[in-house]
Amino acid sequence: MLLRWHDGMSVNVDVIDDEHKQFIAFINNLHDAIEQNNGDEILFKSLSDTRAYADYHFKNEEFLFSQTDYPDKDRHKAQHRNIQATLANISKKFHDGD
């Protein structure tokens, strides 16, 4: 297991904490698929699922930012873009056979 949820990760918003826990599960599944060399089909599905969940979660979280005075929203949105770019880069490398 690459990442493990702990209370220090909580943002004290249940819906976001639940989404973060699920996102961690997707990341761990992707990591396991890579480490266990489960084959291209399983790796592609895990990568696709992780990217889709990231997009879903980031959209939800950024909507909540727009409804509140979250002081660090610009930096946090930039982190989202960085994660999405990293996942896109991994996906491209996978498709290119790297």
N, C-alpha and C positions, 0 to 999 in steps of 0.2 A: 504494500500500500504506500503510495507516494505521499498523499496528504491525508490527515486525520482532523476532523472537526473538533474544536475545543471551544469552551465558553468564551475565551479571549477573542474569538473571531466574531462573536455576536455583535450586531448593530442595534439590538433591542427592538427590532421590528420583525415580528414573527414571520410574516410572509417573505421578507428578504432573507432572514436567517434560514428558512426552509429552502428557498431557492439556492442559497449559497451551499447548503448541505448537498442538494441535488447536483449542483455544478461540480462540487468536489467528487461526487460519485462518478460523474461522467469523465472527469480528468483521470481518476484512478483507473477506470475501465480502459481508457485510451492507453495509459501507461502500461497496464497489464498486457494489453494486446500487442504493444510494441515489444515489451520485455519477453513475452512468451512466444514471440514469432508465430502468431496464430494463423497466419496466412493473409493474403491481400484482401479477400472479401470481408473478413472479420475486422481487419484494421480499417478498411475504408468505411464500413458501417459505423464503427466506433468514432472515427474522426468526423464523419458527417453528423452523427448524433451530438457530439460535443460542440461542433460549430453551430448547429441549429439551436441547442439549448443556450449557448452563450448569447446568440442574437436575441432569443426570447427573453432571457434574464436581463440583459443590458437594456432592452427596450422598456421593460417593466420598471427597472430601477431608475432609468433616466426620466420616465414619466413621473415617478415619485419626486425626483429632484425638482421638476418643474412645478410641483404642487407645494413645495416647501422652500424654506430659506437655507437649504443645505449649503454651508459655507465653502465646501471644497468640491463643488460639483464640476467645475471645469477640469481640475486635475483628475478627478475620478473618471470623467468622460474620456479623457485622454488615455487613461489606463485601459478603459474598455476598447478603444481603438487599437491600442498596442496589442492587446490579447487577440483581438480579431485578426490583426495583421499577422501575428505569429501563427495562429491556426491556419490562416490562408496560405502562408508560406510552407507550413508542414504539408498541407494538402497538395500544393503545387509540386513539392519535391516528391511526394508519394506518386502523383500522376506522371511525373517525368521519370520515375524510376530511380531516383537518387537515394 
